[in-house]
């Protein structure tokens, strides 16, 4: 049974005249009659009683008409939905992200994508970078906001944001009153860092930059999230080095201080499966590419 046959049947049922129905459908009468006969053969019932002067619905035709009048709009809707999904403007996109992505580029890209594609159901899941690799392999996520470097043959990357790091100290700390500090000013401070297994490249960069500044940091506490770092610093348990965008967390009991000279930096990238050719993923990447050129502006806007 074809959608076209159902449309033809409804028009003939409304007109009860094959000639007028053919005119309304902008086709000739013979192919219309042929389509109705094929529909009747497929259904195994007679839909119309026909004479040379009269066309009338059979009881089976009346019952069929009552049902297809409800079904046809849904079929048309389903057809439109399928076309939109193929074009990447309708469907579901599961997005993994590291918590710190919410401080900078993620809200900008997600908001722009939602405005352009309001019928795509975006599902966001907070997942650390190493676990996102597993989520890609299990196809639990389609897109990921990750901290790079990340090297995996299955995954492609699009860098979208780079930023330098700053210090975060308790507001009562003597360094809180400074406009800027040197990395060596932190040599006797107790550090709170994100665990290396959560963010290895950043952890190693902090240690390397501290070593270049002439000291090894005193690591007092390791945590899984940057938000937790800010909370523990606010509690007076130590200091830390965090991405500049963390300054968007305006915690009442901490101060963010610029660091002069060579400082650690971080990069945010969008990840996706290299073999994923879906149009929704492509549309999201196109949005990200368009907006990522503003990342340097975003960093300047976030400066302390």
Secondary structure as UniProt FT lines:
FT   HELIX           3..15
FT   HELIX           18..25
FT   HELIX           29..43
FT   STRAND          48..50
FT   STRAND          55..57
FT   HELIX           59..87
FT   STRAND          91..97
FT   HELIX           99..103
FT   HELIX           105..116
FT   TURN            118..119
FT   STRAND          120..126
FT   HELIX           129..137
FT   TURN            138..139
FT   STRAND          143..147
FT   TURN            153..154
FT   STRAND          155..170
FT   TURN            171..172
FT   HELIX           174..177
FT   STRAND          180..182
FT   HELIX           183..186
FT   TURN            187..188
FT   STRAND          190..194
FT   TURN            196..198
FT   HELIX           200..212
FT   TURN            213..214
FT   STRAND          218..223
FT   HELIX           226..234
FT   TURN            235..236
FT   STRAND          239..243
FT   HELIX           244..248
FT   TURN            252..253
FT   STRAND          254..260
FT   STRAND          265..273
FT   TURN            274..275
FT   HELIX           279..292
FT   TURN            293..294
FT   HELIX           295..301
//
